[in-house]
Amino acid sequence: MIKRQLNTVLLVALLFGAFIVKAQDTEKNTISAIYQNALTNYDSYNNLRELCTKAPGRLVGSPASELAIQILKAQVGKLQPDTCYLQNYTTPSWRVKSPCRATVQYGSKTESLNVVNLGLSVSTPLTGITGEILEVHSLNAVDSLGSKVVKDKIVFFNRAMDNSKTNTFEAYSGGVDQRAGGAAKAAQYGASGAIVRSLSTEKYDFPHTGVSRYKEGITKIPNISISTNDAEMLSRLNKQHAGVKVWVKSDTETIDSARTSNLIAEIKGSKHPEKIILIGAHMDAWFNSPGAHDDGAGCEQMIDVFRIFKELNIKPENTIRLVLFMDEEMYQSGSKVYAASVGKEKREHIVSIESDAGGLLPLGFGIDAGDSVINSLKKLAEPLVDYGIYKTGKGYGGVDIAPLKSFGIPLVGLMTNSQRYFEYHHSANDTVENVSRREMQLGTAAIASLVYLIDKNGIKY
Ligand SMILES: [Zn+2]
């Protein structure tokens, strides 16, 4: 009797084991099919080219951003998702009316500088402003010098990104205070303008923009970014000559209320349509940039996840919701509007996944969640290690999905090899030609595979 029971147990165990092996085989085959499909397909790269050539500089509220929404909606629509709609809202906005210009004057010579407005910068008078430059390498230095030295100067923040760091995002974080808060600090002591060295790992002529903030109650002064090459030239001239002056002309305006939208589309779940796997990226890009890596590539990767599921006839059990956010770069208004709209759905979001680290070689997924979720996702993503996705673990999700964390929704961000990211980021150099179709599609395949694995197996909380 005992022997028979044992045999039964053994048989059940064997059958169960076989079932697991079969399930794992199916998963392996599906992941292999996803990669083969992604790597041999050109739709997503062609879509990226369409977006970046027709709607470069798609900053929130701009005509280009409205065009981008329509282009992306049409691209999604072609895949015939179950739903596709715009989440409309209004937001403040800002725009550059004409490209800013600057020259350096030393001795009897004048040379033009490669500059670009920093986000939210105010205008100069029509004739521009001229001032002596004051070079500093930190915000603290401005505090130490005080009004006596700073007043009426154009403060030149020239601390370079720390290229000795292997993590470029760390190097970026180390330099971003000058861009974000330099003008406000200089204005506090009566400066007439601010020039900030571009946040780039490369030495070249592309100026990089990015967001900056003023302080309530302090006069807003024009705030511009200068290419790394010209930052070095300006610094050199300032050391070699007395009374070096800079002329700056900036022409911008703020818009109180612009109509804009997030784009949302879904493939409905076959078993649990109320449960959501969110995949997202942001549609907007800086006024001076085609925004191919940041974040055209992310948008196209996420749209391509839909194409891959459809072509391979993968019918998800849970709903896959694509959210293309507006306005990551300035106010994160799209992200806030989406989070506010989630309401009672929040418990139904299984996970949110963002791609906003460039269409570069993917290395893994950063996870911003509790330990059990991290361990569960790490385990789920194990089959992807063979495809070079080996760095999955605790990390960063993304700016657009960040507000969802307060609802307890796990945040996941595609991690890429970011060694070259800051050669492109927020500059005219962020072009489609600088995105490798193959690297971008490896990212698409990694995301599609992770979505598939989460959909099949769930996440253990
Ligand atoms: Zn971005």
Residues whose N, C-alpha, C, O or C-beta is under 5 A from the ligand:
A	BS01	ZN	D294 D295 D356
